[in-house]
Amino acid sequence: MKEYKLKINGNDYAVTVNEVEDSIAEVEVNGIPFKVEYDKPIKKSIVSKPVSRPASAPAASGQPVTPITKPVSATGGETVTSPLPGVILEVSCKEGDAVKKGQKLLVLEAMKMENVIEATADGKVVSIKVNKGDSVLEGAPLVIIG
């Protein structure tokens, strides 16, 4: 297990590389688990390099961004995750709110562009995992819809 403290765009991140098998590394970034796939299988002794992820191209300003979703969260709902690393500018829902698929939940600023994060399913907001001003990584859980 290797631990790193990284500063990306002025934000501090604690990165832990837990396990590497063939070309898949299990890492935690600020306590959020990710599976990272390398181009080629690597040896376990080479895990001393920090894990980096390629940047995704954002949509045009004001255009909805389709978030990455996990089918089911630990609470039994659908988790809306961040499609890009960025900063939360606006939270447009509250816990307990009924939402429809496509309804605006958050505004995420990524690479100086505002991205509308929409509900991926009809349901009730079970949990909001972020606040206005929070920095998030790609794939970070934002809202759980039950």
N, C-alpha and C positions, 0 to 999 in steps of 0.2 A: 504494500500500500504506500503510495507516494502522495504527499500533500504539497500544494502550491498556493501561494497568495499572489494573485494577478491583479493588475490595475488596467482596466480597459475603458477608454474614454473617460478617465477620471473616476470610475467606479471600482471599488474593491470587490474581488471575488475570491472565495475560498474554494479551491478545486482539489478534490481527492480522487486519485485513480485507484479504484478498488481491485479490479481483476481484469486481466487481459487474456483472451483466448483466441488464437488464430488472428483474425482481423477485427474482432469486436472488443472494445474496452468498456467496462462499466465504470462510470465516473459520477461524482456528485459535485454540483456547482451550487454553492450556498445552501447545501442540504437537499437540493432537488436532484434525483437520480436521472441519469441519461445513459443510453447505450450509443457509443460512438463507433462508427465503422471506418477502418483504415483502408486505403487503396489496396495494400498488399498485407499478407499476414506478417506479423512482427514477432520477434523473440521477446520473452518476458523480461529479459535483461535490458531491453531498450526503452523501457517505460519512463526513463528519466526526462523525456521531453514533455512540455506542457501540451495538452490536447487543444487543438484549435478546430473551429468549425467554419466552413465556407459561408460567406455572407449571402443572403438571399436578396434578390432584387425586389424592392417594394413597389406597390401599385402607385399610380398617380395620386397626387394629393386629393383628399376628400373621397376617393374611391374606396369602397369596401374591400377589405382584405379577407380572403377565406382563411380562417384560423385552422391550425392543426388541432385535431381533436383526438382524444382517446375515447374509445367506445364506452367504457364504463369506469367510473372512479370508485374509490374505496367506499363512498357513501351510496353507491348504486345509481348515481346520476351521470350525465354526460359532462365531461370537463372541456371547457373552451380554453385553449392554450394560445400563447403568443406566437404569431407567425414569424416574428422578427425580434431581435433585441431592440429595446428602446425604453422610453419613459412614458408612464401613464399620465395623460393630460387631463382626462375627464372620466368619471365613473357615472354612467347614466342610469344605473339601476340600484335597487336596494335588496337586501336579503328578504325573501318572502314575496317579491314582485312576480306576477305572472308575465311571461314573455312569449312572444311568437317567433318562429323561425325567421331570421332576417332582421329582427329588431336590433337597434343599436344598443350595445351594452357598455362599451368603452371607446375612448379615443387614445390611440397609441402613437407617440411621435417616434419615428425611426428615420434616421438619416435626414433630419430636418423636414420630414414630410409627415402629415397627419393621416393616420389610417384608422378607419372606423372598424371596430371589431363587433361583429354581429352574432346574435344567438344562432346556434346551429340546429336547434330543435325547439319545439313548443314545450313549455313546462313552467316550473316555478324556480326562481333563483334560490338555491339551497345555501350557497356560500360564495362570498366574494373574497378572493385570495390576495387582492392588491388594493392599494390606496392611491389617490392622486399624488403624483410626484415620485412614485416608486420606479426604480429601474428594474427591468425584467430581461431575462435572456430568452432566446428562441426556444419554444417548447414549454416555457414556464406556465403553470396553471394560473388562470385568471379568474374564471367564474365556473361554478358547478351548477348545472341545471338538472333538476330532478323531475 
